[in-house]
């Protein structure tokens, strides 16, 4: 019956939009008028010593109603969205009632001492305040109850347990409950630590984090998802996250409002800020603090070419060289759409930096020769490569063509056009390679090293060649991280390998900072192998 009634137009409007502020203010003032009339009626029925009832009603209206109207406008107690009202709403109403009562008492006292006439009795002022406060709260609680009654079927919502049971966590739970689209519905609060007895806050069960019982606690709430705020991520890193994933509990994160909402967007539902957790969110270490003074001085005012510029590593090198004040950046990649997206990003973030975008294949020697001739770069970062091991196992000819001969072409052109430094982005799989991809990268390393040795011995070229190796870069193309991310989204477990080993990871910005700093410090010929931010 209620579902049928909920289809009416006015009920749909009630569900989808907040009540107008003027309607809330009007309801509050009506509550005040009713309270005044009730007190006056009580005086009549009790044969109170009131000389003229109509006059007393008028005095009560003037002395009580006007202060309530004034303080309601000043405090903005009517501006809250009623269906989302919580403690702040109660506090505002209490402030309005207390201040209005005090002002009325003060005015009545002044009249009493100045003229000997008491226009409104103190007891009546007190009764008006109590009744007004009660009516205001009844109206708000009724609106909240009706809203929940006519809300879409909760079975369509995804049940979640909110991490923590402090004020912020409870506020988040209440806000999600009040959303009209009901994407996530809180069913409990998770406390890290022992909770004595059965506790509940605002109708939400508080469960304690215990590795032995956490799975049963979530099953009891018919939920398999934990939602936490981005500011709480450090609290779950390590053993807590491992326990949750081991028990097939999915992890969701709600970002801060400024991370998913701009001023132009206006108010947006909190649920739009919810995302799946990323593996870098669980990185249980501090970010690598890399000194950038050398790379900044090397890049500033220079023309830099980056191959594979639209890829994960290449695009980050583009961003960092733009930050360091490069005179010009030459971007080369064969992927048209990612290059277009990157061009829009760079134009918006670094409008003062001159960028030339070339959609080209590094194995096309004639095309690359023309690009070198037109741009005359001083530094070349060669990040263009095929990186997926299984795919290259099935396409060895393509791997050799791109990774080996593509590198040879770019390296030879760097010598021909007197590039200051050529930096090759390699991989840890080039160490004693056991697959096609690693072998092609190792061959490319040997070639650029030979060019460096030859130019140094015979003085044929000023170009210096630097090779950087690293692996396990979070979010990079070709890494295992997307697999880990899918495992996390499915509630775990995360399978690193079938062997008992520990893996360490770097983020893309960290890895690219290390590449730039190694290039700045190197005199050529070195192979830099990065292990947790240190060159080995």
VENHUQUI-V290844 format. One record per residue. N is the residue number from 1. D_CENTER is the distance of its C-alpha to the mean C-alpha in Angstrom with 2 decimals. Layout:
((N:D_CENTER) (N:D_CENTER))
//
This chain:
((1:40.44) (2:37.28) (3:35.41) (4:38.29) (5:38.22) (6:34.47) (7:35.31) (8:37.15) (9:35.75) (10:35.45) (11:33.61) (12:31.10) (13:30.59) (14:30.20) (15:27.45) (16:25.49) (17:25.74) (18:26.14) (19:29.71) (20:30.98) (21:31.13) (22:34.87) (23:35.38) (24:33.71) (25:35.84) (26:38.91) (27:38.40) (28:38.12) (29:41.29) (30:43.10) (31:42.26) (32:43.85) (33:46.93) (34:47.40) (35:47.24) (36:49.91) (37:52.13) (38:51.86) (39:52.92) (40:55.77) (41:56.81) (42:56.85) (43:59.18) (44:61.52) (45:61.67) (46:62.32) (47:65.00) (48:63.24) (49:65.28) (50:63.89) (51:66.56) (52:65.01) (53:62.11) (54:61.13) (55:61.14) (56:59.06) (57:56.51) (58:56.29) (59:55.90) (60:53.18) (61:51.34) (62:51.60) (63:50.94) (64:48.08) (65:46.42) (66:46.02) (67:44.18) (68:41.74) (69:41.06) (70:40.68) (71:38.24) (72:36.17) (73:35.75) (74:35.11) (75:32.51) (76:30.77) (77:31.02) (78:31.16) (79:27.84) (80:25.66) (81:24.75) (82:27.39) (83:25.89) (84:22.85) (85:25.17) (86:24.90) (87:26.39) (88:25.77) (89:27.91) (90:30.66) (91:30.70) (92:31.09) (93:33.92) (94:35.60) (95:35.53) (96:37.12) (97:39.80) (98:40.68) (99:40.90) (100:42.87) (101:45.24) (102:45.80) (103:46.53) (104:48.93) (105:50.67) (106:51.01) (107:52.58) (108:54.88) (109:55.95) (110:56.80) (111:58.92) (112:60.63) (113:61.71) (114:62.59) (115:64.55) (116:65.01) (117:63.25) (118:60.13) (119:58.37) (120:55.81) (121:56.22) (122:53.64) (123:53.51) (124:52.76) (125:49.90) (126:48.43) (127:48.88) (128:47.26) (129:44.17) (130:43.91) (131:44.49) (132:42.13) (133:39.26) (134:40.05) (135:40.18) (136:36.92) (137:35.10) (138:36.97) (139:35.90) (140:32.20) (141:32.34) (142:34.34) (143:31.80) (144:29.02) (145:31.35) (146:32.36) (147:28.85) (148:28.02) (149:31.44) (150:30.94) (151:27.34) (152:26.95) (153:27.96) (154:25.58) (155:26.60) (156:24.45) (157:21.28) (158:19.47) (159:20.33) (160:17.76) (161:18.37) (162:16.14) (163:15.87) (164:18.04) (165:20.60) (166:20.26) (167:20.01) (168:16.22) (169:16.12) (170:19.10) (171:17.73) (172:14.65) (173:17.30) (174:19.54) (175:17.08) (176:16.31) (177:20.09) (178:20.81) (179:18.96) (180:21.66) (181:20.27) (182:19.71) (183:17.26) (184:16.58) (185:19.36) (186:19.27) (187:22.44) (188:22.18) (189:20.71) (190:20.63) (191:22.26) (192:22.42) (193:26.10) (194:29.25) (195:29.50) (196:33.13) (197:34.34) (198:32.61) (199:30.16) (200:28.30) (201:26.18) (202:26.22) (203:27.51) (204:24.85) (205:26.40) (206:25.32) (207:25.61) (208:25.91) (209:24.40) (210:27.40) (211:27.53) (212:30.74) (213:29.85) (214:26.11) (215:26.85) (216:29.56) (217:27.45) (218:24.84) (219:27.76) (220:29.44) (221:26.52) (222:26.53) (223:22.88) (224:21.33) (225:17.59) (226:15.69) (227:12.52) (228:10.92) (229:8.47) (230:6.34) (231:9.40) (232:11.66) (233:11.00) (234:14.07) (235:16.14) (236:16.20) (237:16.70) (238:20.23) (239:22.64) (240:20.45) (241:18.19) (242:21.45) (243:23.19) (244:20.62) (245:20.67) (246:24.45) (247:24.78) (248:22.97) (249:20.13) (250:17.03) (251:13.62) (252:10.60) (253:7.26) (254:5.92) (255:2.88) (256:5.43) (257:7.57) (258:8.14) (259:5.02) (260:6.33) (261:9.74) (262:12.61) (263:15.83) (264:17.68) (265:15.74) (266:16.99) (267:16.06) (268:13.92) (269:13.72) (270:11.08) (271:11.36) (272:10.04) (273:6.42) (274:7.51) (275:7.50) (276:9.98) (277:9.73) (278:10.63) (279:13.78) (280:12.73) (281:10.53) (282:14.04) (283:15.89) (284:18.28) (285:19.33) (286:18.69) (287:17.90) (288:21.21) (289:22.49) (290:24.61) (291:27.19) (292:26.99) (293:30.15) (294:32.32) (295:30.10) (296:29.45) (297:33.22) (298:33.95) (299:31.70) (300:32.35) (301:34.85) (302:35.25) (303:34.90) (304:32.63) (305:32.75) (306:29.99) (307:30.89) (308:28.31) (309:26.20) (310:23.97) (311:23.07) (312:20.16) (313:22.25) (314:24.26) (315:21.51) (316:19.96) (317:23.54) (318:23.85) (319:20.91) (320:22.31) (321:25.87) (322:24.92) (323:23.44) (324:26.71) (325:28.84) (326:30.51) (327:33.40) (328:32.54) (329:30.44) (330:32.03) (331:29.69) (332:31.36) (333:30.04) (334:31.62) (335:28.49) (336:28.72) (337:25.54) (338:23.10) (339:25.32) (340:25.13) (341:21.32) (342:21.39) (343:24.12) (344:22.13) (345:19.22) (346:21.81) (347:23.82) (348:21.01) (349:19.79) (350:23.26) (351:25.91) (352:28.61) (353:28.57) (354:31.15) (355:29.99) (356:32.31) (357:30.97) (358:33.32) (359:32.92) (360:35.33) (361:36.19) (362:36.88) (363:39.88) (364:41.54) (365:43.62) (366:45.19) (367:41.92) (368:40.35) (369:43.55) (370:43.29) (371:39.67) (372:40.76) (373:43.77) (374:41.85) (375:39.02) (376:40.91) (377:37.88) (378:38.26) (379:35.51) (380:34.49) (381:31.46) (382:32.28) (383:29.21) (384:30.62) (385:31.38) (386:31.18) (387:29.22) (388:29.16) (389:31.94) (390:33.05) (391:33.13) (392:35.23) (393:37.54) (394:38.39) (395:38.72) (396:40.43) (397:42.20) (398:39.00) (399:37.48) (400:40.58) (401:40.78) (402:37.25) (403:36.56) (404:40.12) (405:41.84) (406:38.78) (407:38.35) (408:42.12) (409:42.15) (410:39.37) (411:40.97) (412:44.45) (413:43.37) (414:41.72) (415:45.15) (416:46.98) (417:45.00) (418:44.93) (419:41.22) (420:40.69) (421:38.24) (422:37.09) (423:34.06) (424:33.69) (425:30.40) (426:31.78) (427:30.67) (428:31.66) (429:33.29) (430:36.03) (431:37.36) (432:40.30) (433:38.85) (434:39.30) (435:37.95) (436:38.51) (437:35.24) (438:35.79) (439:39.44) (440:38.80) (441:36.42) (442:39.07) (443:41.76) (444:39.74) (445:39.29) (446:43.04) (447:43.84) (448:41.82) (449:43.21) (450:46.69) (451:46.17) (452:45.15) (453:48.21) (454:50.52) (455:49.42) (456:49.73) (457:53.16) (458:54.77) (459:52.96) (460:52.36) (461:48.82) (462:46.64) (463:43.50) (464:41.79) (465:39.80) (466:36.90) (467:35.18) (468:31.87) (469:30.96) (470:27.85) (471:26.27) (472:23.31) (473:20.76) (474:17.28) (475:16.46) (476:19.83) (477:22.17) (478:24.75) (479:22.93) (480:22.87) (481:19.12) (482:18.69) (483:21.30) (484:19.58) (485:16.30) (486:18.51) (487:20.25) (488:17.21) (489:16.17) (490:19.82) (491:19.81) (492:21.52) (493:23.67) (494:22.57) (495:25.80) (496:26.02) (497:29.75) (498:32.89) (499:33.92) (500:33.03) (501:31.19) (502:28.20) (503:25.86) (504:23.90) (505:21.08) (506:19.97) (507:16.96) (508:18.01) (509:17.89) (510:19.92) (511:22.37) (512:22.97) (513:23.53) (514:26.09) (515:27.74) (516:28.22) (517:29.54) (518:31.89) (519:33.18) (520:33.88) (521:35.72) (522:37.67) (523:41.19) (524:40.96) (525:41.91) (526:39.42) (527:37.05) (528:33.98) (529:32.50) (530:29.21) (531:28.63) (532:25.54) (533:25.84) (534:29.61) (535:32.16) (536:34.76))
//
